[in-house]
Amino acid sequence: MNISNKEKELVIISDEEFSNQFNIHEDEDGCIKPYETYGEDLELVIKANLDPTKSVWTLIDSDAPWGISTVSGFQFCNRIQYYIGDKPVPDNIQYQLEDICEPEPTSL
């Protein structure tokens, strides 16, 4: 069943919960592996998105203080890069990584 984001519960999670709970893919250095929005990387992301045992996450351009947010799901608009996890996201939840960075104060 496909549920729109408007019907999903928004759950804010930490970077640690993101990595551990969803077993996010890492590169050879142990860092979270980003996938590009084109070419072979995009093909891998689309394949993972169709696999019910995996999860896809999207780093998007947003109105957050730092201008970016990571959210669960395959997003096309405002996408910057993707991440793949080996555990699925429940259909009724939209996850967003908490913004732990404080924006620098602006002077007038």
Secondary structure, DSSP 8 states (H G I E B T S, - for coil): ----GGGSEEEEE-HHHHHHHTTB-B-TTSSB--B-SSHHHHHHHHHHHH-TT-EEEEEEE-SSTTSEEEEES---TTEEEEEEESS---TTEEEEE-----------
